[in-house]
Amino acid sequence: MLLIDVVRVSEAVTRTSARLGKIGHLAELLGRVGPAEAGIAISYLSGELPQRQIGVGWRTLRDLPQPKLAATATLSGVDERLGAIKAVSGQGSQAARKGLVDELFAGLTSQEQAFMLRLLSGELRQGALDGVMIEAVAKASGAPTPDVRRALTLRGSLPAVGAAALAGGVEALREFRLEVGRAVSPMLAGSAPNVAAALAKAGAPAALEWKLDGVRVQAHRSDGEVRIFTRTLDDITAQVPELAEAVLALPVDDVVLDGEVIALRPDGRPHPFQVTASRATSKLDVARLREQTPLSVFFFDALRVAGEDLLDLPYERRQEALSRTVPPELLTPRLVTADVAEAERFFADVVRAGHEGLVVKSLSSPYAAGRRGAGWVKVKPRHTLDLVVLAAEWGHGRRQGKLSNLHLGARDPEGGYVMLGKTFKGLTDELLAWQTERFLELAEGPTDAWTVTLRPELVVEIAFDGVQRSPRYPGGMALRFARVLRYRPDKRAQDADTVETVRSLML
């Protein structure tokens, strides 16, 4: 299949607001794609690369060659080139990647270049999310949607599941099983504004578990072999030897567990998230890093124990199996209650200990891998800051023609502003239209560049989950999961929060 076919469908999906319309466009293309390219098409239309990360950033994507006039690039050909780019390593790799990227883009039309630019930069926001793509795969293959979801639960890869469904229908989907050593998509939690709302959503009584600010891990053991996967299904077994040792010490030789790994200080409080993330994913000098920053693991669910699959069992039954398998010191602290006051005290204790919050879980919920629903509900204390908008970036897809991605800065008492990160989250269509008009009035310099610099006058209230150290910005810190709450026309730029205020929130 030609790449241009996928590009045109992507554009049609972007223009279509109705869910059924999006599904129809996607299903029509999936019905035409060949088995060898089905996974590539599903990946691209989901805004992802089969290779995941290929080591290409904005610097590499600047000054691209002139486009071709005729569309001749195939999906498989583009995929091979992206694989070659990912494989580049060693001295001079950046220049080598740039050369390969230029070769790729030289073979694309302007329409294809624009699509690949958004795909490689993670800006392909067209509404083809997993839920829509799952239904498109079901429609194109003739398989029931629940069977597609079930297969995705067990395989953890929508491109792989989609390719199987398109090639073999429902019979191929029913061949998927929970396999020890192959990661499955983890169950996800919805959100609630407070503990009372979370209890109401999950159904009281419910289990309240500490939400640790660590790295989600899935531990697989078959006899003496252990594999550890992240939430994104990456294998980090070699990077976390202490976790592998803990799993090998368990009294079962066939097990799949869900948990969190976290770096703790000597007093038991957590290190900042990036310390845990860096330690858990670093491949260099692991023995030295282990000694410097040991990791602790806490398990909170069991997907398989002693050869028995537990995914479809209720939470309580899975917890019974977990407690028989894992020693108490390796279990995530939890409380089962229907009392809101008791739950709120438990929540306060968790936050006071330096952790993220709670996950409130229905006692009857099965393990809905890869899905977010009422079975699990997270509650976190909300932090807010009043920050100044320093610049904005022109959007893509549905936000084409709108200034979207905000550059956020805190006030420096000695003069100027210190950038803390970017966000486009929380912006409604009305807010996008308003701020684009206002930003153009505040623009300093050209407005046709990718980023438009603004006079620092607008104050915006930002919600975020925490502050982490970051060498990317001048202040050495960045906001985690920042999102726009509202603009503050009642505040001047000199009323914005200071760098010192932000730094005080960093663990």
Buried (B, 14 or more C-beta within 10 A) or exposed (E): BBBBBBBBBBBBBBBBEEEEBBBBBBBBBBEEBEEEBBBBBBBBBBBBBBBEEBBBEEEBBEEBBEBBEEBEBBBBBBBEBBEBBBBBEEEEEBEBBBBBBBEBBEBBBEBBBBBBBBBBEEBBBBBBEBBBBBBBBBBBBEBEEEBBBBBBBBBBBBBBBBBBBBEBBBEBBEEBEBBBEBBBBBBBBBEBEBBBBBBBBBBBBBBBBBBBBBBBBBBBBBEEEBBBBBBEBEEBBEBBBEBBEBBEEBEBBBBBBBBBBBBBEEEEEBBBBBBBBBBBEEEEEBEEBBEEBEBBBBBBBBBBBEEEBBBEBBBBBBBBBBEEBBEEEBBBBBBBBEEBEEBBBBBEBBBEEBBBBBBBBBBBBBBBBBBBBBBBBBBBEEBEBBBBBBBBBBBBBBBEEBBBBBBBBBBBEEEEBBBBBBBBBBBEEEBBEEBBEBBEEBBEEEEEEEBBBBBBEBBBBBBBBBBBBBEEBBBEBBBBEBBBBEBBEEBEBEEBBBBEEBBEBEB
